[in-house]
Amino acid sequence: MWSRGVGRGMGRAMPSEEVPAAMDAFEQVTRDMRDFAIEVKRLGYSMPAGYENQFLELSDRMIKRTDELARSHH
């Protein structure tokens, strides 16, 4: 649904309800990615010696990137 943006230019159409929905979707994706990263870390801890590092490093990179995106989005 679109509404006219008051004071935002020459009657430019602005999304009225889609922006909060997009923000909610973004926040949900970042939460999901963080949860996936934690699952990967748990898998790493359950691996035989010598195989866990790649899982732990991947998990750390996923969490770091998710946190960066969440901070830059707000």
The first five atom37 places (N, CA, C, CB, O) and aatype in JSON, in Angstrom:
{
  "aatype": [12, 17, 15, 1, 7, 19, 7, 1, 7, 12, 7, 1, 0, 12, 14, 15, 6, 6, 19, 14, 0, 0, 12, 3, 0, 13, 6, 5, 19, 16, 1, 3, 12, 1, 3, 13, 0, 9, 6, 19, 11, 1, 10, 7, 18, 15, 12, 14, 0, 7, 18, 6, 2, 5, 13, 10, 6, 10, 15, 3, 1, 12, 9, 11, 1, 16, 3, 6, 10, 0, 1, 15, 8, 8],
  "atom_mask": [
    [1, 1, 1, 1, 1],
    [1, 1, 1, 1, 1],
    [1, 1, 1, 1, 1],
    [1, 1, 1, 1, 1],
    [1, 1, 1, 0, 1],
    [1, 1, 1, 1, 1],
    [1, 1, 1, 0, 1],
    [1, 1, 1, 1, 1],
    [1, 1, 1, 0, 1],
    [1, 1, 1, 1, 1],
    [1, 1, 1, 0, 1],
    [1, 1, 1, 1, 1],
    [1, 1, 1, 1, 1],
    [1, 1, 1, 1, 1],
    [1, 1, 1, 1, 1],
    [1, 1, 1, 1, 1],
    [1, 1, 1, 1, 1],
    [1, 1, 1, 1, 1],
    [1, 1, 1, 1, 1],
    [1, 1, 1, 1, 1],
    [1, 1, 1, 1, 1],
    [1, 1, 1, 1, 1],
    [1, 1, 1, 1, 1],
    [1, 1, 1, 1, 1],
    [1, 1, 1, 1, 1],
    [1, 1, 1, 1, 1],
    [1, 1, 1, 1, 1],
    [1, 1, 1, 1, 1],
    [1, 1, 1, 1, 1],
    [1, 1, 1, 1, 1],
    [1, 1, 1, 1, 1],
    [1, 1, 1, 1, 1],
    [1, 1, 1, 1, 1],
    [1, 1, 1, 1, 1],
    [1, 1, 1, 1, 1],
    [1, 1, 1, 1, 1],
    [1, 1, 1, 1, 1],
    [1, 1, 1, 1, 1],
    [1, 1, 1, 1, 1],
    [1, 1, 1, 1, 1],
    [1, 1, 1, 1, 1],
    [1, 1, 1, 1, 1],
    [1, 1, 1, 1, 1],
    [1, 1, 1, 0, 1],
    [1, 1, 1, 1, 1],
    [1, 1, 1, 1, 1],
    [1, 1, 1, 1, 1],
    [1, 1, 1, 1, 1],
    [1, 1, 1, 1, 1],
    [1, 1, 1, 0, 1],
    [1, 1, 1, 1, 1],
    [1, 1, 1, 1, 1],
    [1, 1, 1, 1, 1],
    [1, 1, 1, 1, 1],
    [1, 1, 1, 1, 1],
    [1, 1, 1, 1, 1],
    [1, 1, 1, 1, 1],
    [1, 1, 1, 1, 1],
    [1, 1, 1, 1, 1],
    [1, 1, 1, 1, 1],
    [1, 1, 1, 1, 1],
    [1, 1, 1, 1, 1],
    [1, 1, 1, 1, 1],
    [1, 1, 1, 1, 1],
    [1, 1, 1, 1, 1],
    [1, 1, 1, 1, 1],
    [1, 1, 1, 1, 1],
    [1, 1, 1, 1, 1],
    [1, 1, 1, 1, 1],
    [1, 1, 1, 1, 1],
    [1, 1, 1, 1, 1],
    [1, 1, 1, 1, 1],
    [1, 1, 1, 1, 1],
    [1, 1, 1, 1, 1]
  ],
  "atom_positions": [
    [[0.85, -1.18, 0.0], [0.0, 0.0, 0.0], [0.89, 1.24, 0.0], [-0.96, 0.0, 1.22], [1.86, 1.29, 0.75]],
    [[0.57, 2.21, -0.82], [1.39, 3.4, -0.98], [0.61, 4.63, -0.53], [1.85, 3.56, -2.44], [-0.6, 4.71, -0.7]],
    [[1.32, 5.59, 0.03], [0.7, 6.86, 0.41], [1.62, 7.98, -0.04], [0.43, 6.93, 1.95], [2.81, 7.76, -0.29]],
    [[1.08, 9.15, -0.13], [1.88, 10.31, -0.54], [2.74, 10.77, 0.63], [0.97, 11.47, -1.04], [2.24, 10.94, 1.74]],
    [[4.02, 10.97, 0.37], [4.93, 11.45, 1.4], [4.78, 12.95, 1.58], [0.0, 0.0, 0.0], [5.13, 13.71, 0.69]],
    [[4.27, 13.37, 2.71], [4.08, 14.79, 2.98], [5.43, 15.38, 3.36], [3.03, 15.01, 4.11], [6.13, 14.85, 4.23]],
    [[5.79, 16.48, 2.7], [7.03, 17.15, 3.0], [8.27, 16.42, 2.5], [0.0, 0.0, 0.0], [9.38, 16.72, 2.93]],
    [[8.11, 15.47, 1.61], [9.24, 14.7, 1.11], [9.46, 14.93, -0.39], [9.03, 13.21, 1.38], [10.02, 14.07, -1.07]],
    [[9.05, 16.02, -0.89], [9.25, 16.27, -2.31], [7.92, 16.48, -3.0], [0.0, 0.0, 0.0], [6.9, 16.68, -2.36]],
    [[7.95, 16.44, -4.27], [6.79, 16.75, -5.09], [5.82, 15.58, -5.16], [7.24, 17.14, -6.49], [5.64, 15.0, -6.24]],
    [[5.2, 15.22, -4.07], [4.17, 14.19, -4.06], [4.68, 12.8, -4.37], [0.0, 0.0, 0.0], [3.97, 11.98, -4.93]],
    [[5.92, 12.55, -3.99], [6.51, 11.24, -4.25], [5.78, 10.17, -3.44], [8.02, 11.24, -3.91], [5.51, 10.37, -2.26]],
    [[5.47, 9.05, -4.06], [4.77, 7.95, -3.39], [5.73, 7.25, -2.43], [4.19, 6.95, -4.41], [6.88, 6.97, -2.78]],
    [[5.27, 6.96, -1.24], [6.07, 6.31, -0.22], [5.34, 5.05, 0.25], [6.36, 7.28, 0.98], [4.12, 5.08, 0.42]],
    [[6.05, 3.97, 0.47], [5.38, 2.79, 1.02], [4.96, 3.08, 2.45], [6.3, 1.53, 0.95], [5.76, 3.58, 3.24]],
    [[3.72, 2.77, 2.79], [3.26, 3.09, 4.13], [3.35, 1.9, 5.08], [1.83, 3.58, 4.07], [3.74, 2.08, 6.24]],
    [[3.0, 0.7, 4.64], [3.02, -0.45, 5.53], [4.15, -1.42, 5.21], [1.7, -1.18, 5.45], [4.44, -2.3, 6.01]],
    [[4.78, -1.26, 4.07], [5.8, -2.22, 3.65], [7.13, -2.01, 4.36], [6.0, -2.15, 2.17], [7.87, -2.97, 4.56]],
    [[7.44, -0.78, 4.75], [8.72, -0.52, 5.4], [8.82, -1.26, 6.73], [8.91, 0.98, 5.62], [9.81, -1.96, 6.95]],
    [[7.83, -1.15, 7.64], [7.94, -1.93, 8.87], [8.01, -3.44, 8.61], [6.76, -1.62, 9.78], [8.72, -4.15, 9.32]],
    [[7.29, -3.92, 7.62], [7.32, -5.35, 7.31], [8.71, -5.75, 6.83], [6.27, -5.7, 6.24], [9.21, -6.82, 7.18]],
    [[9.34, -4.88, 6.01], [10.7, -5.17, 5.54], [11.69, -5.15, 6.7], [11.13, -4.14, 4.47], [12.6, -5.98, 6.74]],
    [[11.51, -4.23, 7.63], [12.4, -4.17, 8.79], [12.23, -5.43, 9.64], [12.12, -2.91, 9.63], [13.2, -6.01, 10.11]],
    [[10.98, -5.84, 9.83], [10.73, -7.06, 10.6], [11.36, -8.27, 9.91], [9.22, -7.28, 10.78], [11.92, -9.14, 10.57]],
    [[11.26, -8.32, 8.59], [11.84, -9.42, 7.83], [13.36, -9.42, 7.96], [11.44, -9.33, 6.35], [13.97, -10.47, 8.13]],
    [[13.98, -8.24, 7.89], [15.43, -8.13, 8.04], [15.86, -8.6, 9.43], [15.89, -6.69, 7.8], [16.82, -9.36, 9.57]],
    [[15.16, -8.13, 10.44], [15.49, -8.53, 11.81], [15.32, -10.03, 11.99], [14.6, -7.78, 12.83], [16.12, -10.67, 12.68]],
    [[14.31, -10.61, 11.38], [14.1, -12.06, 11.46], [15.24, -12.81, 10.78], [12.75, -12.45, 10.84], [15.72, -13.82, 11.3]],
    [[15.67, -12.32, 9.63], [16.77, -12.98, 8.92], [18.05, -12.91, 9.73], [16.98, -12.33, 7.54], [18.79, -13.9, 9.82]],
    [[18.33, -11.76, 10.34], [19.55, -11.66, 11.15], [19.47, -12.58, 12.37], [19.79, -10.21, 11.59], [20.47, -13.19, 12.75]],
    [[18.31, -12.69, 12.97], [18.15, -13.63, 14.1], [18.34, -15.07, 13.64], [16.77, -13.46, 14.76], [19.01, -15.86, 14.3]],
    [[17.75, -15.4, 12.49], [17.9, -16.76, 11.95], [19.36, -17.06, 11.64], [17.05, -16.92, 10.68], [19.84, -18.15, 11.97]],
    [[20.06, -16.13, 11.02], [21.47, -16.35, 10.68], [22.31, -16.56, 11.93], [22.03, -15.16, 9.88], [23.2, -17.41, 11.95]],
    [[22.02, -15.8, 12.97], [22.75, -15.98, 14.23], [22.45, -17.37, 14.81], [22.36, -14.86, 15.25], [23.36, -18.03, 15.31]],
    [[21.21, -17.8, 14.76], [20.85, -19.13, 15.25], [21.55, -20.23, 14.44], [19.33, -19.33, 15.19], [22.02, -21.22, 15.0]],
    [[21.61, -20.04, 13.11], [22.3, -21.02, 12.27], [23.78, -21.08, 12.63], [22.14, -20.67, 10.78], [24.37, -22.16, 12.67]],
    [[24.37, -19.94, 12.88], [25.79, -19.89, 13.25], [26.04, -20.63, 14.56], [26.27, -18.43, 13.36], [27.06, -21.3, 14.72]],
    [[25.12, -20.5, 15.49], [25.26, -21.21, 16.77], [25.14, -22.72, 16.54], [24.19, -20.73, 17.78], [25.86, -23.5, 17.17]],
    [[24.24, -23.12, 15.64], [24.12, -24.55, 15.31], [25.41, -25.08, 14.68], [22.94, -24.79, 14.35], [25.85, -26.18, 14.99]],
    [[26.01, -24.29, 13.79], [27.27, -24.68, 13.16], [28.35, -24.84, 14.23], [27.71, -23.65, 12.09], [29.15, -25.77, 14.18]],
    [[28.38, -23.92, 15.19], [29.37, -24.01, 16.27], [29.16, -25.28, 17.08], [29.27, -22.76, 17.19], [30.12, -25.96, 17.44]],
    [[27.91, -25.61, 17.38], [27.63, -26.85, 18.11], [28.09, -28.08, 17.32], [26.12, -26.97, 18.42], [28.63, -29.02, 17.89]],
    [[27.86, -28.05, 16.01], [28.35, -29.15, 15.17], [29.86, -29.25, 15.25], [27.91, -28.94, 13.71], [30.41, -30.35, 15.32]],
    [[30.53, -28.11, 15.25], [31.98, -28.11, 15.36], [32.47, -28.76, 16.63], [0.0, 0.0, 0.0], [33.44, -29.53, 16.63]],
    [[31.8, -28.46, 17.73], [32.2, -29.05, 19.01], [31.92, -30.55, 19.07], [31.49, -28.35, 20.16], [32.5, -31.26, 19.89]],
    [[31.03, -31.03, 18.22], [30.7, -32.46, 18.23], [31.55, -33.27, 17.25], [29.22, -32.65, 17.91], [31.44, -34.5, 17.2]],
    [[32.39, -32.59, 16.47], [33.22, -33.27, 15.46], [34.44, -33.92, 16.13], [33.67, -32.27, 14.36], [34.88, -33.5, 17.2]],
    [[34.98, -34.96, 15.48], [36.22, -35.56, 15.97], [37.35, -34.53, 15.92], [36.58, -36.81, 15.15], [37.31, -33.58, 15.14]],
    [[38.34, -34.73, 16.75], [39.49, -33.81, 16.81], [40.08, -33.61, 15.42], [40.57, -34.34, 17.79], [40.26, -34.57, 14.67]],
    [[40.39, -32.36, 15.11], [40.99, -32.04, 13.83], [40.01, -31.5, 12.81], [0.0, 0.0, 0.0], [40.43, -30.88, 11.84]],
    [[38.72, -31.71, 13.01], [37.71, -31.24, 12.05], [36.9, -30.06, 12.59], [36.77, -32.38, 11.7], [36.18, -29.4, 11.83]],
    [[37.02, -29.79, 13.88], [36.15, -28.79, 14.48], [36.5, -27.36, 14.08], [36.2, -28.91, 15.97], [35.61, -26.51, 14.01]],
    [[37.76, -27.09, 13.81], [38.18, -25.71, 13.54], [37.43, -25.06, 12.39], [39.64, -25.68, 13.25], [37.03, -23.9, 12.5]],
    [[37.24, -25.77, 11.3], [36.56, -25.16, 10.16], [35.12, -24.77, 10.51], [36.57, -26.11, 8.97], [34.61, -23.76, 10.02]],
    [[34.46, -25.56, 11.34], [33.1, -25.22, 11.77], [33.1, -24.02, 12.72], [32.44, -26.43, 12.46], [32.26, -23.12, 12.6]],
    [[34.04, -24.01, 13.64], [34.1, -22.91, 14.61], [34.46, -21.6, 13.91], [35.13, -23.22, 15.71], [33.9, -20.55, 14.24]],
    [[35.37, -21.65, 12.96], [35.74, -20.44, 12.22], [34.58, -19.93, 11.37], [36.96, -20.71, 11.33], [34.33, -18.73, 11.31]],
    [[33.88, -20.84, 10.72], [32.72, -20.46, 9.93], [31.65, -19.83, 10.82], [32.14, -21.67, 9.18], [31.07, -18.81, 10.46]],
    [[31.39, -20.43, 11.95], [30.4, -19.89, 12.88], [30.78, -18.48, 13.33], [30.24, -20.82, 14.09], [29.94, -17.58, 13.37]],
    [[32.05, -18.3, 13.68], [32.5, -16.97, 14.12], [32.34, -15.93, 13.01], [33.97, -17.03, 14.56], [31.92, -14.8, 13.28]],
    [[32.65, -16.31, 11.78], [32.49, -15.38, 10.65], [31.02, -15.05, 10.44], [33.09, -15.97, 9.37], [30.68, -13.9, 10.17]],
    [[30.15, -16.05, 10.55], [28.71, -15.82, 10.38], [28.18, -14.87, 11.43], [27.95, -17.15, 10.43], [27.42, -13.95, 11.12]],
    [[28.56, -15.09, 12.67], [28.09, -14.23, 13.77], [28.62, -12.82, 13.6], [28.52, -14.79, 15.14], [27.88, -11.85, 13.76]],
    [[29.9, -12.68, 13.26], [30.49, -11.36, 13.08], [29.77, -10.59, 11.97], [31.99, -11.48, 12.75], [29.41, -9.43, 12.15]],
    [[29.55, -11.24, 10.85], [28.9, -10.57, 9.71], [27.44, -10.22, 10.03], [28.96, -11.46, 8.46], [26.97, -9.14, 9.66]],
    [[26.75, -11.11, 10.69], [25.36, -10.84, 11.08], [25.28, -9.64, 12.02], [24.72, -12.07, 11.74], [24.42, -8.78, 11.87]],
    [[26.19, -9.6, 12.99], [26.21, -8.46, 13.91], [26.53, -7.15, 13.19], [27.24, -8.71, 15.02], [25.94, -6.12, 13.5]],
    [[27.46, -7.2, 12.22], [27.79, -6.0, 11.45], [26.57, -5.5, 10.67], [28.96, -6.28, 10.47], [26.28, -4.31, 10.66]],
    [[25.87, -6.42, 10.04], [24.68, -6.02, 9.28], [23.6, -5.45, 10.18], [24.13, -7.21, 8.51], [22.96, -4.46, 9.83]],
    [[23.39, -6.07, 11.32], [22.37, -5.59, 12.26], [22.72, -4.17, 12.74], [22.24, -6.55, 13.46], [21.84, -3.31, 12.83]],
    [[23.99, -3.94, 13.06], [24.4, -2.59, 13.52], [24.25, -1.56, 12.41], [25.85, -2.61, 14.01], [23.78, -0.45, 12.67]],
    [[24.63, -1.9, 11.19], [24.56, -0.93, 10.09], [23.12, -0.66, 9.64], [25.37, -1.42, 8.9], [22.83, 0.4, 9.08]],
    [[22.24, -1.6, 9.91], [20.85, -1.45, 9.49], [20.08, -0.49, 10.4], [20.16, -2.8, 9.48], [19.1, 0.12, 9.97]],
    [[20.53, -0.36, 11.64], [19.83, 0.52, 12.58], [20.43, 1.85, 12.57], [19.85, -0.04, 13.98], [19.99, 2.74, 13.3]]
  ]
}
